């Protein structure tokens, strides 16, 4: 029976103006000419691990099971940071052990391996281009059926990022943060429907950067949506702070990591 070739999805901070992305693809195809390569993005801000982690977290679930994700946002390339392979129930992840895969692992069952078997590397290995010489080749061998354990020893102490879970301060008060600002200037918070199932439109308020937001919309152009700032459930499942045809981040002078306070308003008796 024919087994479909696995998809290899790439996410990097390489940009699209140099030879880096093409070289990684070339190495993959040299090992497995039948590999299906998909670009998630190569426009992660340079060395911005948190931006890469958020983008990978929000994009990965759209892919078929057994997709192999190669993530290369790697300011520590050539240092003591470990190259790793991670296997979850549905996917594989290949890249540096620097927190890039931390959001995926927060609530998942997984096994992890240090990449140490040089048999699977491209030689000579450049100390500044592990994407081409280590991560790409390992992903290609995975796509041909090599088991993750073949690349090196199991490990259980992966580097993590701060949790995406908001903190409950009191019975009706939650403390969250801005975890990403997108291309449109929308401020994406770490508040989700799952963690705040009691949140109803019109029964909450947000406080961020000294401003209070009382308007909760279902979509960006909803009737009455011209209020300067409002909150909306975004496509990634997080509560976003937005402004119609404007950048909410510019209005708020906000940045990633800024505190967001959520008050659940109880109905008057």
C-alpha positions, 0 to 999 in steps of 0.5 A: 500500500502506498504511504503518502509522503509527509509534509515538511512545513518551514517557519524561519526568520530568514526572510526571502532575499537571501539564499537561506530558504532555498538552501534548506529546501534543496537539502531536503529535496536532495534526501527526499525528492518526493517531499512536500514542502510548505512555507508557513512564513520566513518573515518572523522578526529576526531572532524573535523566538516568541513571535516564532513560537506564537506563529507556529502555535497558531498555524500548526493545527491547520496541517494534516497529521504527521506533518513535520515542522521545521522551526528555525528562529535560532539566535543561539546557533553554534552555541551549547543550545541543543538541536531537537526532535519532538514527537507529539500525538499528531506532529513532529517538530525539528529545530533548536531547544530555545522555547520555539516549540514551547507553546505546543508542548504546554498541554500535549503528550510528547517525546523529545530527542536531542539530535546527536547522530551526525550520520543524518547531518549534511557535511561539513556542518556550518556553525551558523547554518544549522537550518541547512546542515542539521534541521533540514536533513533530519526533517527529510530523513523523518519524512522517509520514515526514520524514527525520532529515536534514531537521531539521539538520546531522549530528553525531558528538560526542554526549554519553555516560554512563559505559560499562555494561561491567564492568571485568576486574581480573584473570583471575577478578575483575571490577569493576562498579557498581550502575547502578539501584535499582528500585521494590522496592529491588533493586540492578541491577548492570552485570554481564550474562550476555554479559560473564560467560558463564563465571559459573555458579550457586554458582561466584561471589561478590559483594562490595558495601558490605562484605558478601559475597553467595554465593547465586545464585538463578534466581528470587526465591522459589526454594527456599532463597531466604530468605537475606537477600541473594542475586543473581538474573538480572533481566528486563533481563538484568543481575545484581541484588542482592535480598532476599526481601520486603525492599529490598536497597538499604535492607539495604546502604544502597546507592546508584547508582554503588556498587562491586560486585566479582565473584569467579569461584570456580574448582573445587577440583582 
